[in-house]
Amino acid sequence: MAPSQNLAFSRQIAPCDGAAVPSAVPAGQEKKRQIMLGAREVFLSSGFEGASMGEIARVAGVSKGTLYVHFGSKQELFAALVGSECARTAERCFVLDDDADVREALTSAGFLYVAAMVRPEHIATVRMVIGVAEKFPEVGQAFLSAGTEAGVAQLAHWLRVKIARGELAIGDVELAAWQFLIGCHALVVTPLLFGGAPKLEDDSVERVVHHTVDSFMRAFSVKAG
């Protein structure tokens, strides 16, 4: 797909915005959703260390007793919030149409994934996770398993469908999925994560995503004839 066929990168952000806690919740879970919305606001404004359960309860509009009924500690609440948001991002970006053209589907997924990764809220969350993962490894694991690992699993499932249909030939499907995700976001996200790129240019994202998709197709597409 040529770059001119893509929407501007800034328009790609909304469809894969994993920031919000899902609005559709099971019966009886509305209070939990309310707490997570309040927690998200407090964590983003104060950081993990600066956030307190008392402030989270106040912003969420619940009592501390109600808060502790749902979450036994601040790290448990943060892990649940991170896991929920990462899972939603993975689902929105990597649940692909089995009948879609491989190049077009990967290009769309790449732009959506990068858009999700470069949101200021996501960058702030990653920094918080890195900061607390040594002390609370369950937080880091929640982030990894619900985010990148879930995205890899969903992409790998789709790739296996394409392999079965004779459209791709991949020896190590999981590794190929990891390479695709890392190729799409590493060059763009890493400078943002460490403060080295205050402004993100659309053409930089297009260059990275198209290069990653082109490399993937050269390596794994089945040549006609």
N, C-alpha and C positions, 0 to 999 in steps of 0.2 A: 504494500500500500504506500503510495507516494505521500510525502509530508503534507502536500497541499490538500490531501483528502481527509486529513485529521482536523478535528476542532482544535482551536487554540488550547494550549495546555491548561490555562487558567479555567477553561470551561469544563475540564475533566474532573475538577476537584469535587464538585457537588455529588455526582453519582456514587462516589465511593467514600463519602465522608463517614468514617467510622467513629466520629467523635461522640455522637449522641448515644445515650443509653436507649435501647429499643423501646418504642412507645407501646408496642403490643406485648403485654405481659400476662401470664396465667392468672386466673382468679385467685385473689388472696395475696398476690405479689406486688400490688401497687405500692405498699409501704416500703418494700425493699427497693423498688425502682426510685421512689422519692429520696431515699437515703443515698443511693448511688449517684443521683443527679447532684445532690448537695455535696457529696464527697468529691465528685469530680471538680466542682467549682473551687472547693477549698484546697485540694491538692495542687491544682494548676496555679492558684494565686499564692499559696504559701509554701509549696514544696512538701515532700514527705515529712521531713524533720519538723518543719514549722507548723504542720497541720496537727490539730488536736481533735480528739473525739468529741469534746464539748462544743468546739466551733462547728464541726461537721453536723452535729445534732441541731445546733441553732440554725444553720443555713438550710438544712433539710426540713426544718419545721417539725421535728420529732423530739421526744424526750431522750435523755441518755439511756434510760432503761430500755426503751424501744430499740434504740440503736444497738445495744449490746445483746438483745434478743436475737437479732439477725446476724451480727458480726461480733465475734468475741474479742477482737483486737484491731488496732489500726492497720497492721500489716495484712491481716485477713481481709479487711475491707478493700485495701489497695490492690491486693492480688485479685480479688473478685472483679473489681472495676477494670483493671488492666486486661484480665482474661476476657471479659465481656466485650470490650471495645475491639480487642485484637481479633476475636472470633468473628465479629460482625464485618470487619474489614476483609478478612480472608474470604468470607463467604461472598461478599459483594464483588470482589475482584477476580476470584478464581473458580466460580461456578460457571463453566463455559458450555456453550451449546455444542453438543456432539456433532451436529450437522454443519457447523460453521467452517469456513475456510481456515486452514491452519494459520497461515500468515496473518490474516485479518484478525482472527481471534487472539493470537498472541500479542499483536500490536495494541489492540484495544486493552487487553489485560495489563500490558506493560504500562501504558499511560495511566490507567486507573490505579495501579499499584504504586507508581511513583507519586501520583497526586495524594494518595493516602499517607505515604511515608513522609512527605515534606510539609504537611500541615504543622504549624507552630505548636499546636496541642500535642501532636505525636512526638515531635522532637523533644518537647519538655518532658513528656512521659518517659521516653527512652532514657533521658538523662537521670530522671528519678530512679528508674529501675536499676540502672548501672550503679547508682549511688548506694542503693540499699541491698543489692543482691548478695553481697558477701555476708552481711549480717542476717538477712532473711532470704535464703536461697529459694524458698517457695515462691517468692514474688518473681524472681527471675525465671523460674520454671514455668509459672503461669503465663508470663509474657511470651516465652519461647514456644510453648506447646500450643497455645491458643492463636498465636500470630504466625510466625514464619513456618513452623512445622505443619500447622493446619493448612496454610497456603500451599506448601509443597505437596502435601497429601492430596489436596483437591486438584492441583495442576497435574500431578502424576496420574491420578485416576483418568483424567481427560486424555492425557498423552497415551495411556494404554488403550483407550478406545480407538484413537487414531492409528496406533500400531496395528491393532487387530483388523482395521479396515485397509491396511496396506498403504497408508498415507505417510507414515513415519517409520524409521528403523532406528531404534535406540537400544543399546545394550543395557545400560544402567539408568533406568527411568528416574529413580529418585534423585540420583546425582545430577541428571540433566535438569530436573525441575529446580533443584537448589541453584545450579549455575544460572538458570534463567532469572530467578528472583534476584540473586546477587548482582548479576550483570545489569539488570534494569535500574537498581537503586543505589548501588555502592558509590559510584562516582558522584552522584547527585546528593545523596543523603549525608555521606561522611563529612564533607566540608560544612554543611549546615549544623551537623551534630556538634562539631568542635569549634564552631564560630568562625569558620574561614570563608564563608560565602553568604554575606548579608542579603544579597539579592539573587533570586533564581530566575534565569532567563529561559523563555519558552524554547528557543532554538537549541539550548544545551540539552534539555530534556528530550527533544525530538532526536537529536544526534545520538544520544545514549540508547534510547529505546529502539530506534531503527537499526543501530549497529548490533544490538543484542539479538534482535529478531533475525536479522540477516545472517549473523554467525550461527544461530540455532538452526536455521533452515539449511544452510550449507552443510552443517554437520549431520543432520538427521532426516532431511526430507528424502523421499524415495524418488529417484530420478526416473522419468518416463522412458520406456524402452529398455 
